[in-house]
């Protein structure tokens, strides 16, 4: 991050945010929780709000991560008792079940405090610039993302791209980046919650440095636990990936599909948890559920997947999906190459390569829609090498598919 670029934005931050928000002044953006937020949920929701606000002001991504991390750290070290929810706002049942376990805060008030703290950090840094970031590499992978509602009534997909995961959570060691796609079914609540809190829970795992599999498993379980508690409070009832150093670690839950293209070879990283799988059908039935065929195989007559975040013991109501229902994995490498302008398919020779790379996801979404997909579509393409290197080395014109691994644990693959 260039020092001059940082100074320039910090000046703009104070122009956009000239004074602290007053006690009754409306927030510039709506926080995720409108009523109450738990202390455990506060870091994720504050980071989401802060990053969203800074992005709207075109802040440099790395500076945004550093500002939000510093502001959240100050908030968590502050006396938050003025924002505690008065006891009378709990129901009797809530008092018996949760008051001793979960401290709830008034969401809008505490987020106003967070935004004022964010401004305060900006003021301090304008006077005394922060120390250099812990970034160990200047290469930031290009990430192309595009999402559409398509023919569905609502858009229930969420996605997250955190190229500066290490800075956002003040982690030591290797540089890490985090990318995730989350698909809600029957509502967007679980997808929104997972896309906000999974990365926070992952950052808290000490095992992240030594055992990524265990770290992701614990992060998924913690996120699920948090959402269940939130659901009890409000009567409502993910795939994620982090790239540390020279390795790519992927974690998956539900029927989301991800693949790695390595030197022209398509490498599936998972096998969907579909109820028609014999092992999944047996697991569901042993837990008291049933699997029936109703046009397609479904659990308890409703769900087309058998695992995800939150739900009953046999299945989960809001699975995380990104199905290849109209595009096969083997087609993806050539579609990406065509979008970059290096294949036999359509490509605009006048389009700069960087812009072409950013537009790859949109072209894949368009292709899936034209091929007959009616679902919400979200595509995220992360180039582990610069696009020009891919084209210079012959691209991915000839792709072969390999069978998916026979498990759903996080997978490590060499970044080739």
HELIX and SHEET records of a PDB file:
HELIX    1   1 UNK A    3  UNK A   16  1                                  14    
HELIX    2   2 UNK A   39  UNK A   56  1                                  18    
HELIX    3   3 UNK A   61  UNK A   76  1                                  16    
HELIX    4   4 UNK A   81  UNK A   83  5                                   3    
HELIX    5   5 UNK A   87  UNK A   89  5                                   3    
HELIX    6   6 UNK A   92  UNK A   97  1                                   6    
HELIX    7   7 UNK A  107  UNK A  127  1                                  21    
HELIX    8   8 UNK A  165  UNK A  168  1                                   4    
HELIX    9   9 UNK A  189  UNK A  203  1                                  15    
HELIX   10  10 UNK A  206  UNK A  209  5                                   4    
HELIX   11  11 UNK A  212  UNK A  234  1                                  23    
HELIX   12  12 UNK A  278  UNK A  286  1                                   9    
HELIX   13  13 UNK A  329  UNK A  340  1                                  12    
HELIX   14  14 UNK A  353  UNK A  358  1                                   6    
HELIX   15  15 UNK A  360  UNK A  370  1                                  11    
HELIX   16  16 UNK A  387  UNK A  392  1                                   6    
SHEET    1   A 2 UNK A  36  UNK A  38  0                                        
SHEET    2   A 2 UNK A 104  UNK A 106 -1                                        
SHEET    1   B 2 UNK A 142  UNK A 148  0                                        
SHEET    2   B 2 UNK A 377  UNK A 383 -1                                        
SHEET    1   C 5 UNK A 157  UNK A 162  0                                        
SHEET    2   C 5 UNK A 176  UNK A 183 -1                                        
SHEET    3   C 5 UNK A 239  UNK A 244 -1                                        
SHEET    4   C 5 UNK A 247  UNK A 251 -1                                        
SHEET    5   C 5 UNK A 411  UNK A 414 -1                                        
SHEET    1   D 3 UNK A 259  UNK A 262  0                                        
SHEET    2   D 3 UNK A 265  UNK A 268 -1                                        
SHEET    3   D 3 UNK A 400  UNK A 402  1                                        
SHEET    1   E 2 UNK A 291  UNK A 293  0                                        
SHEET    2   E 2 UNK A 297  UNK A 299 -1                                        
END                                                                             
